[in-house]
Amino acid sequence: MKRTLSFTLLFLVTVSSLFFSCQSNPNKTELTEKGIEEVKTRNPEEKELKALVEKLLFAVGNSDWQTLDSIVSNKANLGSATIRDGVSKNSVITIGEYFETQKNRERQPFYEPVNEYKILINQDQIAFVWADATLYKYGVPRTNNIDNFTLIKEDGEWKFINISFTNTRLPEELQKFDLEAFAKSYAQVWSSQRPNFVSYFFAEDGVLQINDGIPAEGTKAITNIVKSFMEAFPDMVVSMDSLTTNKDKTKFHWTFTGTNNGPDGNGNKVRFNGFEEWTINEEGLIQESKSYFDNK
């Protein structure tokens, strides 16, 4: 079984390498009208594939196993190479084995935006996606991940059939706090249905106050506040609109969308805007946040 998986992974990497090697030496001949039309036709498919990869990375960062299960084939394999001090530790497992090991593990959130994509679509049935990404934890870039995905059409929908990546730790001088990445990570975890993921962004004695309500002091109290929102809006999504800094205060502007389908919910859909005013401590965590939005 391991030999079969290793052969499959080697074949996929070889095909991908040949494709991207060819890309780096573009044909000098001009595109024909047919070639231009093929490029135009493929673009919407590439856009869909990028969105699917971002959905997967968003779900992995939030430990959202339900979403992952819906977009990954149950036949998929996961190959990884973790490189530390020039030494690589490799593994190949089935996606089912990965889910089982991760579900019972204490996890923390991460944010993994993609810097660059390369995509090959074969006969509109198989796609190879290469993604150069940076993995952040609480606004600090930790590793460079080169992600390779193979997707296949199942009943007309793209599903991940193979996921493989290298994980290389960034040099210490590059591991600098990035406020924008911190804010985007924070927005991501508000959409996770894991309230403790939000409180991880606060100092242990941090404070969250919503409008004129009683301040929630400490990570346990903050977790309970966040939990009340997530229970009321099981599909809630928070997206970052903008970020402004003035002296020692940062304003995180956001948009909240969701459906009130929680306990005693009325089923109404909501969409509203607001902002949090942060004080960030020396450890790069929120010491105090004052959140404002229209309760009506």
C-alpha distance (Angstrom), angle and dihedral (degrees) to the residues before:
residue distance angle dihedral
M1 . . .
K2 3.82 . .
R3 3.82 89.8 .
T4 3.83 90.4 53.2
L5 3.81 92.4 48.6
S6 3.79 91.6 47.2
F7 3.81 91.1 49.9
T8 3.81 91.2 48.7
L9 3.80 91.6 49.3
L10 3.84 91.6 47.0
F11 3.82 91.0 50.0
L12 3.80 92.8 50.0
V13 3.80 93.1 47.3
T14 3.83 90.6 48.0
V15 3.82 92.6 50.8
S16 3.80 91.2 46.6
S17 3.81 91.6 48.1
L18 3.82 91.7 51.4
F19 3.79 90.5 49.4
F20 3.78 96.4 49.0
S21 3.82 91.4 42.4
C22 3.78 88.2 56.4
Q23 3.79 90.0 48.7
S24 3.79 91.5 56.9
N25 3.87 89.7 59.6
P26 3.82 103.4 48.8
N27 3.77 118.4 -159.2
K28 3.78 110.6 -99.1
T29 3.80 93.2 -144.3
E30 3.79 118.1 98.2
L31 3.79 120.1 -103.0
T32 3.77 114.0 -99.0
E33 3.79 120.8 -133.2
K34 3.79 88.5 -103.8
G35 3.83 90.9 51.4
I36 3.80 91.9 50.3
E37 3.79 90.3 49.7
E38 3.82 90.9 51.2
V39 3.82 90.6 51.9
K40 3.82 90.9 50.2
T41 3.80 90.8 48.9
R42 3.82 93.2 48.9
N43 3.80 97.0 50.6
P44 3.83 96.5 78.7
E45 3.82 89.1 50.5
E46 3.81 90.7 50.4
K47 3.80 89.6 50.4
E48 3.81 89.6 52.9
L49 3.81 91.7 49.3
K50 3.82 92.4 50.0
A51 3.80 90.2 50.3
L52 3.82 90.0 49.8
V53 3.82 92.5 50.7
E54 3.81 90.3 49.2
K55 3.81 89.3 48.7
L56 3.80 89.8 53.0
L57 3.82 94.1 48.2
F58 3.82 90.3 46.0
A59 3.82 90.2 51.6
V60 3.82 94.2 45.8
G61 3.81 90.5 49.6
N62 3.80 89.3 51.9
S63 3.84 95.0 41.5
D64 3.82 87.6 -121.7
W65 3.80 100.0 164.7
Q66 3.80 94.6 171.8
T67 3.80 92.9 60.3
L68 3.80 91.8 43.4
D69 3.79 91.0 51.9
S70 3.82 89.6 54.8
I71 3.82 96.1 54.8
V72 3.82 103.0 32.8
S73 3.80 121.0 76.3
N74 3.80 114.0 -120.5
K75 3.81 86.1 -129.0
A76 3.82 93.2 59.6
N77 3.80 127.1 124.3
L78 3.80 128.5 -148.2
G79 3.80 120.2 -147.5
S80 3.79 123.4 -176.5
A81 3.79 139.2 178.1
T82 3.80 115.2 -166.1
I83 3.80 109.3 -164.4
R84 3.80 119.7 -159.4
D85 3.83 122.9 167.7
G86 3.78 89.9 -13.8
V87 3.81 93.6 -54.4
S88 3.80 118.5 116.6
K89 3.80 124.2 -148.4
N90 3.80 108.7 -163.5
S91 3.80 133.3 -166.6
V92 3.80 139.0 171.0
I93 3.81 120.5 -164.5
T94 3.78 137.5 155.1
I95 3.79 118.0 -96.0
G96 3.80 88.9 -117.0
E97 3.80 90.6 58.4
Y98 3.80 89.8 48.5
F99 3.81 92.9 52.3
E100 3.78 92.1 49.1
T101 3.81 94.3 50.6
Q102 3.81 94.1 45.7
K103 3.81 99.3 45.3
N104 3.81 92.2 65.1
R105 3.80 95.3 41.3
E106 3.80 127.1 98.4
R107 3.79 102.7 -114.9
Q108 3.78 138.0 -174.8
P109 3.80 125.5 -152.5
F110 3.77 125.1 -103.3
Y111 3.79 136.7 -175.9
E112 3.81 120.2 -136.8
P113 3.82 115.3 -177.0
V114 3.80 118.3 -176.7
N115 3.81 117.6 -121.8
E116 3.80 98.4 -171.6
Y117 3.81 138.8 9.1
K118 3.80 134.5 -158.8
I119 3.79 117.2 -174.0
L120 3.81 135.5 -172.2
I121 3.82 120.4 -174.4
N122 3.80 117.3 -166.5
Q123 3.82 117.8 -158.4
D124 3.82 89.4 -31.7
Q125 3.83 87.8 -78.1
I126 3.79 107.5 82.4
A127 3.81 126.5 35.7
F128 3.79 132.9 -171.8
V129 3.80 116.4 -156.5
W130 3.81 123.7 -171.6
A131 3.80 115.0 -167.9
D132 3.80 128.9 -175.3
A133 3.83 105.2 -155.1
T134 3.79 140.4 170.9
L135 3.79 119.7 -139.6
Y136 3.83 114.8 -143.0
K137 3.78 129.1 -168.1
Y138 3.81 114.3 -163.6
G139 3.79 91.6 -22.3
V140 3.82 96.8 -47.5
P141 3.84 118.4 112.6
R142 3.79 107.6 -128.6
T143 3.79 110.0 167.6
N144 3.78 143.1 10.9
N145 3.79 109.7 -127.8
I146 3.79 121.9 -164.7
D147 3.81 102.3 -161.4
N148 3.80 123.0 -163.5
F149 3.79 118.9 -168.0
T150 3.77 131.3 -175.2
L151 3.79 115.3 -163.3
I152 3.78 130.6 -173.0
K153 3.79 133.0 -168.8
E154 3.81 112.6 -107.6
D155 3.80 113.9 -177.7
G156 3.78 89.6 -20.9
E157 3.81 95.9 -49.9
W158 3.79 129.3 103.7
K159 3.80 113.9 -114.7
F160 3.80 129.2 -179.3
I161 3.80 109.0 -112.4
N162 3.81 97.8 170.5
I163 3.81 132.8 21.6
S164 3.80 121.5 -175.9
F165 3.78 131.7 162.9
T166 3.78 146.7 166.6
N167 3.79 117.8 -132.8
T168 3.81 115.4 -157.7
R169 3.81 122.8 178.3
L170 3.79 114.0 -123.9
P171 3.82 119.3 -123.7
E172 3.81 114.1 -93.9
E173 3.81 92.1 -111.6
L174 3.82 89.9 61.6
Q175 3.80 94.9 49.1
K176 3.80 95.1 91.5
F177 3.80 125.6 147.1
D178 3.83 112.1 -98.5
L179 3.82 112.7 -162.3
E180 3.81 94.7 -161.6
A181 3.81 92.2 51.1
F182 3.82 88.5 47.6
A183 3.83 90.8 53.3
K184 3.81 93.7 47.1
S185 3.81 89.9 48.3
Y186 3.80 89.5 50.0
A187 3.81 91.4 51.8
Q188 3.81 89.7 48.7
V189 3.81 94.7 55.6
W190 3.82 92.2 49.7
S191 3.81 83.5 65.6
S192 3.81 94.0 49.9
Q193 3.83 104.5 85.2
R194 3.82 84.6 -131.3
P195 3.82 106.5 109.3
N196 3.81 93.8 -173.0
F197 3.83 88.3 61.0
V198 3.82 87.9 65.9
S199 3.81 94.7 47.6
Y200 3.84 89.3 52.6
F201 3.83 86.1 73.4
F202 3.83 90.8 61.2
A203 3.78 130.7 76.8
E204 3.81 112.7 -105.9
D205 3.80 89.0 -105.1
G206 3.82 92.8 36.7
V207 3.80 122.9 139.1
L208 3.81 131.3 -138.0
Q209 3.80 118.8 -171.1
I210 3.80 121.2 -178.1
N211 3.82 114.1 -155.8
D212 3.81 107.8 -53.4
G213 3.81 94.5 -25.1
I214 3.78 127.1 124.5
P215 3.82 109.1 -77.3
A216 3.79 115.6 -108.8
E217 3.80 105.8 -133.2
G218 3.78 121.1 -161.4
T219 3.80 130.7 14.2
K220 3.82 94.6 -82.0
A221 3.81 92.7 56.2
I222 3.81 90.9 44.4
T223 3.80 90.4 51.1
N224 3.82 89.9 54.0
I225 3.82 92.3 50.8
V226 3.80 91.8 50.0
K227 3.80 90.7 45.5
S228 3.81 91.0 58.1
F229 3.82 90.5 57.4
M230 3.80 93.8 45.3
E231 3.79 92.4 49.3
A232 3.80 92.6 49.0
F233 3.83 92.3 46.7
P234 3.83 109.4 31.8
D235 3.81 91.5 177.5
M236 3.80 96.4 43.5
V237 3.80 118.8 149.6
V238 3.80 125.8 -171.2
S239 3.80 117.5 -163.4
M240 3.78 127.1 -172.1
D241 3.82 115.0 -117.9
S242 3.79 101.7 178.0
L243 3.78 145.1 -27.2
T244 3.80 127.1 -138.4
T245 3.80 130.1 180.0
N246 3.80 127.5 -158.8
K247 3.81 117.3 176.5
D248 3.82 105.7 -53.6
K249 3.83 96.2 -16.0
T250 3.81 127.2 88.2
K251 3.80 123.9 -165.1
F252 3.79 114.9 -150.0
H253 3.84 108.7 -164.2
W254 3.78 115.9 -160.1
T255 3.81 146.7 173.0
F256 3.81 121.0 -136.3
T257 3.83 122.0 -156.7
G258 3.79 128.5 174.5
T259 3.78 149.2 118.4
N260 3.81 122.3 -100.6
N261 3.80 94.8 -127.4
G262 3.80 97.8 133.0
P263 3.83 126.8 106.9
D264 3.83 109.3 -41.0
G265 3.80 88.6 1.8
N266 3.79 121.7 157.3
G267 3.80 96.3 -144.7
N268 3.80 93.1 -117.6
K269 3.77 119.9 149.2
V270 3.81 116.1 -130.2
R271 3.77 135.9 -164.8
F272 3.78 122.0 176.4
N273 3.79 141.6 148.5
G274 3.76 133.4 -129.9
F275 3.77 143.1 141.5
E276 3.78 142.2 -127.6
E277 3.78 122.5 -140.2
W278 3.79 109.1 -145.7
T279 3.75 136.6 -160.7
I280 3.83 106.8 -161.0
N281 3.80 117.9 -155.0
E282 3.82 127.6 -141.9
E283 3.82 91.2 -91.7
G284 3.81 90.9 60.1
L285 3.82 94.9 -107.8
I286 3.80 130.9 120.6
Q287 3.78 110.4 -93.3
E288 3.79 94.6 177.7
S289 3.78 133.6 5.6
K290 3.79 127.0 -174.2
S291 3.79 111.3 -166.2
Y292 3.79 123.4 -160.5
F293 3.80 131.4 -171.3
D294 3.79 138.9 136.2
N295 3.83 107.7 -86.5
K296 3.80 91.5 -157.7
